[in-house]
Amino acid sequence: MAKRDFYEVLGVSKNADEDTIKKAYRKMAMQHHPDRNPGDKAAEDKFKEAAEAYEILSNPDKKARYDRYGHAGVDPQAGGGFNGHGGMTMEDIFENFGDIFGDGGSPFDAFFGGRGGGRGGRSGGQKGSNLRIKVSMTLEEIATGVTKKIKVKKQITCKTCHGSGAKDAKSVKTCGSCNGSGYVRQIKNTFLGQMQTTTTCPTCNGTGQQIANNCTSCRGSGVEMGEETIEIQIPAGVEDNMQLSLRGKGNAGANGGMTGDLLINIEQKPHELFSRDGMNIHYDLYINFADAALGHQFEVPTLGNPVKIKIPPGTQSGKIFRLKGLGIPSVQSYDKGDHLIHVNIWTPKSVTNEEKAMLEKMRGMNNFQPHPSAEEKGFFDRMKEFFNA
């Protein structure tokens, strides 16, 4: 089933500001929260759908990509956002958005007895930082999409202690403050009266454990520097400077915390033959005067296999030929751009005496004098007519 528009999901307009988007999400989260709708699968789906919409629209970069490319711009296959709200867990939602009500607590803390916890409160540990890399792509790779394997140096889970941060099993003890739960409950005054709230345990920082003797390799952090080969599937149609993201492929989190994300910046390599304008590819074909006057068949390169085109007699310099559908595919739909061939008549920079004599003779002939007709248009008129066709 096709995804609904994220603005429609939250019931806001496309020019809604950050505060309006946050309020709309808060309202939807409260309405469809699983604790208010136990066993209601439809309510749970709407709860997740609202969280996914907020995850995109509350992030300026992701919102800009969504506004430009739609769902494809933030599609998980292209590396954006959660793995679709169907693959989003409640832990994802509480972990990322549990604190949008501010004041150190979450809407779920105040109204549902601490189901959610604040950021980092339930999973324990500290979330790993994001990594940013640049991936260079040729136009040929952009036209078809490509899978690249990238070797990344980053923080990984400590191989000695397996992320626990402890020297050995005997060094790990249950936190006495939270009894291993990772959070503590408090009574908090709200506009609805006294409510029970849940916050991250300050003693163990949400891990539920206390370590007597630290691991000698990572010194108790649970992470160490390492290297990982990551397979990145880049969809066809990406653009220069576009950013994709792979969730959970960044730096490992300390003491068992969530792993950060890998942010991928696309860099389009210059091409020796073609230039790109959106989904269209432009190619300059240089021909001599005789071929322009008499007509000729040429084989021209494309992003795929070469294509033969026929230049009719009397072709003027600046004429544009279109090879429909041989350009760049859209990253958000099934549309494809065109391959545009710009004809340029080559003028020699020097001539021999024999050639000069021939040209002098032609210069005086009436048929070689410019006779532009009403049908002959200037460059800007031709371009306007071409793109409005």
C-alpha positions in Angstrom: 0.0 0.0 0.0 1.3 3.4 -1.0 2.5 5.7 1.9 0.4 8.7 2.7 1.8 12.2 2.4 3.6 13.0 5.6 2.0 16.4 5.9 -1.4 14.8 5.5 -0.5 12.2 8.2 0.1 15.0 10.7 -2.6 17.3 9.4 -0.3 20.3 8.7 0.4 22.4 5.6 3.7 22.3 3.7 4.7 25.7 5.1 4.1 24.7 8.7 6.9 25.7 11.1 8.8 23.4 13.5 6.6 24.2 16.5 3.4 23.5 14.5 4.8 20.1 13.3 5.8 19.2 16.9 2.4 20.1 18.3 0.6 18.1 15.6 2.8 15.0 16.3 2.2 15.3 20.0 -1.5 15.3 19.4 -1.4 12.3 17.2 0.9 10.4 19.6 -1.4 11.0 22.5 -4.5 10.0 20.5 -3.1 6.7 19.1 -0.7 5.7 21.9 -0.8 1.9 22.5 -1.4 2.4 26.2 -4.6 4.3 25.4 -5.5 1.7 22.7 -4.5 -1.7 24.1 -4.6 -4.4 21.4 -5.7 -2.0 18.7 -3.4 -2.8 15.7 -4.9 0.1 13.7 -4.1 2.6 16.4 -0.5 1.2 16.7 0.0 1.6 13.0 -1.2 5.2 13.1 1.1 5.8 16.0 4.0 4.5 14.1 3.0 6.4 10.9 2.8 9.7 12.8 6.3 9.0 14.3 7.8 8.3 10.9 6.2 11.6 9.5 7.6 13.5 12.5 11.0 11.9 12.1 11.2 13.3 8.5 9.5 16.7 8.9 11.3 17.7 12.1 14.7 17.3 10.5 15.5 20.2 8.2 17.7 18.2 5.8 15.3 15.3 5.5 12.3 17.6 5.2 14.1 19.4 2.3 14.7 16.1 0.5 11.1 15.0 1.1 9.8 18.3 -0.2 11.9 17.9 -3.3 11.8 14.2 -4.0 8.8 12.9 -2.0 9.0 9.5 -0.3 11.8 8.4 -2.6 14.1 11.1 -1.2 13.9 9.6 2.3 13.1 6.0 1.3 15.0 3.4 3.5 16.3 1.7 0.3 17.9 5.1 -0.4 19.1 5.2 3.2 16.6 7.6 4.7 14.8 7.6 8.1 13.5 4.5 9.8 13.2 1.3 8.0 9.7 2.2 7.0 7.1 2.5 9.8 6.3 -1.1 9.4 9.8 -2.0 10.6 9.9 0.7 13.3 9.7 -0.5 16.9 8.2 1.2 19.9 11.7 1.4 21.2 12.7 3.4 18.1 9.9 5.9 18.7 10.5 6.3 22.4 14.2 6.5 22.0 14.1 9.2 19.4 11.0 11.3 20.2 10.2 10.6 23.9 11.4 14.0 25.0 9.5 16.3 22.6 7.4 17.7 25.5 10.6 19.1 27.1 11.1 19.6 30.8 13.3 16.5 31.0 10.3 14.1 30.7 8.3 12.8 27.8 4.6 12.8 27.0 4.7 9.0 27.7 6.3 9.6 31.1 3.7 12.0 32.3 0.6 10.3 30.9 1.4 6.6 30.7 3.6 5.9 33.8 7.0 5.9 32.1 6.5 3.5 29.2 8.8 5.5 26.9 11.7 7.0 28.9 13.8 9.8 27.6 16.5 9.6 25.0 19.0 6.9 26.0 16.9 5.9 29.0 15.6 2.5 27.9 18.5 1.2 25.9 21.1 2.3 28.3 24.5 3.7 27.5 25.3 6.6 25.2 24.3 6.6 21.6 27.2 6.5 19.1 27.9 9.5 16.9 27.1 9.7 13.2 29.7 9.2 10.6 29.9 11.2 7.4 31.5 9.9 4.2 31.7 11.0 0.6 31.0 8.6 -2.3 32.0 9.6 -5.8 29.9 8.4 -8.7 30.1 8.5 -12.5 27.1 9.5 -14.6 26.9 5.9 -15.8 26.6 4.7 -12.2 24.0 7.4 -11.4 22.0 6.3 -14.4 21.7 2.7 -13.3 22.2 2.8 -9.5 25.1 0.9 -7.9 26.1 -1.1 -4.9 29.4 0.0 -3.4 31.5 -1.6 -0.7 33.1 1.0 1.5 35.7 0.4 4.2 35.0 2.7 7.1 37.2 3.4 10.1 35.0 3.9 13.1 34.3 2.9 16.7 33.1 -0.7 17.0 32.0 -2.8 19.9 35.0 -3.8 22.0 36.1 -7.3 21.1 37.5 -8.1 24.5 34.4 -7.3 26.7 31.8 -7.5 23.9 30.6 -4.0 24.8 30.0 -4.5 28.5 32.9 -2.4 29.5 33.8 -4.8 32.3 37.0 -6.7 32.9 35.1 -10.0 33.5 31.6 -11.2 34.4 32.4 -10.9 38.1 33.0 -7.1 37.7 29.4 -6.5 36.6 26.8 -5.9 39.3 23.2 -4.9 39.2 22.7 -1.2 39.8 21.3 -0.7 43.4 19.5 2.5 42.5 17.3 1.2 39.8 17.5 -2.6 40.5 18.8 -3.2 36.9 15.8 -1.5 35.1 17.9 1.5 33.9 15.3 4.0 35.0 13.9 5.4 38.3 10.3 6.6 38.9 9.5 9.9 40.4 6.4 11.8 41.3 6.0 15.0 39.2 3.5 17.8 39.5 1.8 18.5 36.1 -1.2 20.6 35.1 -3.3 17.4 35.6 -2.0 17.0 39.1 0.6 14.6 40.4 1.9 12.2 37.8 4.4 9.4 38.0 7.3 10.0 35.7 10.3 7.9 34.6 13.8 9.2 34.1 17.2 7.6 33.3 18.9 6.3 36.4 21.6 8.8 37.3 23.8 6.1 38.9 24.2 3.8 36.0 23.2 6.2 33.2 20.5 3.8 32.1 22.6 0.6 31.7 21.1 -1.1 34.8 24.5 -2.2 35.8 27.5 -1.0 37.7 31.1 -2.1 36.8 33.6 -2.7 39.6 36.6 -3.3 37.3 36.8 -1.8 33.8 37.9 -3.7 30.7 41.6 -3.0 30.0 41.1 -2.8 26.3 38.4 -0.1 26.1 38.8 1.3 29.7 35.1 0.7 30.4 33.6 2.4 27.4 32.6 -0.8 25.6 34.0 0.5 22.3 37.3 0.6 20.4 38.6 1.8 17.1 38.2 -0.6 14.3 37.2 -1.0 10.6 34.1 -2.3 8.9 33.3 -2.9 5.2 29.8 -1.6 4.6 27.7 -2.4 1.5 25.8 0.7 0.3 23.0 0.4 -2.2 22.7 3.7 -4.0 19.5 4.2 -6.1 19.5 5.5 -9.7 19.0 9.2 -10.2 20.8 10.6 -7.1 22.2 14.1 -7.5 25.4 15.9 -6.6 25.5 16.8 -2.9 22.5 14.6 -2.1 22.8 13.0 1.4 21.7 9.5 2.1 21.8 7.7 5.4 22.2 4.2 6.7 20.8 3.7 10.1 22.9 2.0 12.7 26.1 2.0 10.6 27.9 4.8 12.4 30.0 4.7 15.6 29.1 2.1 18.2 27.5 3.5 21.3 29.4 3.5 24.6 28.3 0.9 27.2 25.8 -0.8 24.9 24.2 2.4 23.6 22.6 2.6 20.2 24.8 2.8 17.2 24.9 6.1 15.2 24.1 6.5 11.6 26.3 6.6 8.5 25.7 9.7 6.4 26.6 9.4 2.8 27.2 12.5 0.6 27.0 11.9 -3.1 29.7 13.5 -5.3 29.0 13.4 -9.0 32.3 13.0 -11.0 32.8 15.3 -14.0 32.3 13.5 -17.4 34.5 14.0 -20.3 31.7 13.9 -22.9 28.4 14.8 -21.1 27.0 17.4 -18.9 23.9 16.9 -16.7 20.9 19.2 -16.2 18.5 17.5 -13.8 17.4 14.3 -15.5 18.6 15.4 -19.0 22.0 14.6 -20.4 23.6 17.0 -22.9 26.1 16.1 -25.6 27.9 18.4 -28.1 28.2 16.9 -31.6 30.6 18.7 -33.9 30.2 18.2 -37.6 31.8 19.8 -40.7 30.0 22.1 -43.1 29.7 19.5 -45.8 27.9 17.0 -43.5 25.6 19.8 -42.4 24.8 20.8 -45.9 24.5 17.3 -47.4 23.3 15.3 -44.4 25.1 12.4 -42.8 24.6 9.5 -40.3 26.6 9.7 -37.1 27.1 7.3 -34.2 26.8 9.2 -30.9 27.7 8.0 -27.4 25.1 7.8 -24.6 25.2 6.6 -21.0 24.5 3.1 -22.4 25.3 1.8 -25.9 26.1 4.2 -28.8 23.1 5.2 -30.9 23.1 6.1 -34.6 21.3 9.3 -35.7 20.7 10.8 -39.1 21.5 14.5 -39.6 19.3 15.7 -42.4 20.6 18.0 -45.2 20.6 21.7 -44.4 20.9 21.2 -40.6 21.8 24.5 -38.9 24.3 24.9 -36.1 22.5 24.8 -32.7 19.9 22.3 -33.8 19.0 20.0 -30.9 18.1 16.3 -31.4 16.3 14.4 -28.6 16.9 10.8 -27.7 13.9 10.3 -25.5 14.3 8.3 -22.3 18.1 7.9 -22.5 18.8 10.4 -19.7 18.9 10.0 -15.9 16.0 8.3 -14.2 14.1 10.1 -11.5 15.0 9.2 -7.9 11.3 9.5 -6.9 9.4 8.0 -9.8 9.6 5.9 -13.0 10.3 9.0 -15.2 13.5 9.2 -17.2 15.2 12.2 -18.7 16.4 12.6 -22.3 19.7 12.6 -24.1 20.0 15.9 -25.9 22.4 16.2 -28.9 23.5 19.8 -29.7 24.8 20.1 -33.3 27.8 22.4 -33.7 29.2 23.1 -37.2 33.0 23.0 -36.9 35.0 25.9 -38.4 38.6 25.2 -39.2 41.1 27.5 -37.5 43.5 27.5 -40.5 43.1 26.5 -44.2 45.5 25.7 -47.0 45.8 27.8 -50.1 43.7 25.3 -52.1 41.0 25.3 -49.4 41.1 29.1 -49.3 40.5 29.3 -53.0 37.5 27.0 -52.8 36.0 29.0 -49.9 36.5 32.3 -51.7 34.6 30.8 -54.7 31.8 29.6 -52.4 31.7 33.0 -50.6 30.4 34.7 -53.7 27.7 32.1 -54.5 24.2 33.2 -53.7 23.2 29.9 -52.2 25.9 30.2 -49.5 24.6 33.6 -48.4 22.5 33.5 -45.2 18.8 33.4 -46.0 17.1 32.9 -42.6 13.4 32.2 -43.0 10.6 32.9 -40.5 11.0 29.3 -39.4 14.6 29.8 -38.5 14.6 30.7 -34.8 17.3 32.1 -32.5 18.9 30.0 -29.8 16.7 31.0 -26.9 13.6 30.6 -29.0 14.7 27.1 -30.0 15.4 26.2 -26.4 12.0 27.6 -25.2 10.2 25.7 -28.0 12.1 22.6 -27.2 11.4 22.4 -23.5 7.7 23.4 -24.0 7.2 20.6 -26.5 
